[in-house]
Amino acid sequence: MTIGELSKKTNISEYILRYYEKKRLLRVSRDRIGRRCYAENDISWIFFIKRLKDTGMLLKDIEKYANLRYEGDSTMPERLAMLQEHRVYILREQRKWAEYLKNLDSKISFYQEEINK
């Protein structure tokens, strides 16, 4: 599929897809005249990259993960360790945001009580 088709299927701009390629997060084959040719499995990989970004994984770590992925199955233990480490980070962030939300809810309750007096 073309970059335009992939962009529509993933809802990620062509610019970002080219950026992923430039950063070697995404490795794309080309046809005989040099146009990018994406495969169906690139879709799930792109969504995974987006989830890693959305959950706060640093780009340099996503690059490392991508390089390991493209090296093959022998790198699965290292990739697993990276994901486990990232999971710990997400849980820490989740606890932090839960505390922020608790504090915010407390302030909202205070204002509601004061206004309704």
C-alpha positions in Angstrom: 0.0 0.0 0.0 1.1 3.6 -0.5 2.0 6.1 2.1 -1.3 7.9 1.5 -3.3 4.7 1.9 -1.4 3.9 5.1 -2.0 7.4 6.4 -5.8 7.0 5.9 -5.8 3.5 7.5 -3.8 4.7 10.6 -5.0 8.3 10.8 -1.4 9.3 11.0 -0.1 12.0 8.7 2.2 11.2 5.8 4.7 13.6 7.4 4.8 11.6 10.7 5.1 8.3 8.7 8.1 9.7 6.9 9.5 10.9 10.2 9.1 7.4 11.6 11.0 6.1 8.6 13.7 8.7 9.0 14.2 7.7 12.6 14.3 4.0 11.6 11.2 3.2 13.6 9.6 2.0 10.4 11.5 0.3 7.7 9.8 0.3 4.3 10.5 -1.5 1.1 10.3 0.4 -2.2 9.0 -0.6 -5.6 11.1 -0.5 -8.8 10.7 3.3 -9.1 11.4 4.1 -5.5 7.9 4.5 -4.1 7.3 3.3 -0.5 5.4 0.0 -0.3 3.8 -0.7 3.1 2.6 -4.1 4.2 -0.5 -4.9 6.3 1.6 -5.7 9.3 3.0 -2.2 9.3 -0.4 -1.0 10.4 -0.3 -2.8 13.8 3.4 -1.8 14.2 2.5 1.9 13.7 -0.3 1.6 16.2 2.1 0.1 18.7 4.6 2.9 18.2 1.8 5.4 18.8 0.8 3.6 22.0 4.3 3.7 23.2 4.5 7.4 22.5 1.1 8.0 24.1 2.2 6.3 27.3 5.3 8.4 27.6 8.1 6.2 26.2 10.9 8.3 25.0 11.7 8.4 21.3 15.2 7.1 21.9 13.8 4.1 23.7 11.2 3.5 20.9 14.1 3.7 18.4 16.0 1.1 20.4 12.9 -1.1 20.6 12.4 -0.8 16.8 16.0 -1.7 16.1 15.7 -4.8 18.3 12.4 -5.7 16.6 13.9 -5.5 13.2 16.9 -7.7 14.3 14.5 -10.5 14.9 13.2 -13.0 17.5 16.6 -13.4 19.2 16.0 -9.9 20.7 12.7 -10.9 22.4 14.2 -11.1 25.9 15.6 -7.5 25.6 12.3 -6.2 24.2 10.4 -7.9 27.0 12.6 -6.2 29.5 12.0 -2.9 27.9 8.3 -3.3 28.0 8.3 -4.5 31.6 10.4 -1.4 32.5 7.9 0.8 30.7 5.0 -0.8 32.4 6.6 0.1 35.8 6.9 3.7 34.5 3.2 3.7 33.4 2.1 2.4 36.8 4.1 5.2 38.6 2.5 7.8 36.3 -0.9 6.3 36.9 -0.5 6.6 40.7 0.7 10.1 40.3 -2.3 11.1 38.2 -4.7 9.4 40.5 -3.3 11.5 43.4 -3.6 14.7 41.2 -7.2 13.7 40.5 -7.9 13.1 44.1 -6.6 16.5 45.0 -8.6 18.2 42.2 -11.8 16.4 43.3 -11.2 17.6 46.9 -10.9 21.2 45.7 -14.0 20.9 43.5 -15.9 19.5 46.5 -14.7 22.4 48.7 -15.9 24.9 46.2 -19.3 23.2 45.7 -19.8 23.1 49.5 -18.8 26.8 49.8 -21.1 27.9 47.0 -24.1 25.9 48.3 -23.9 27.3 51.8 
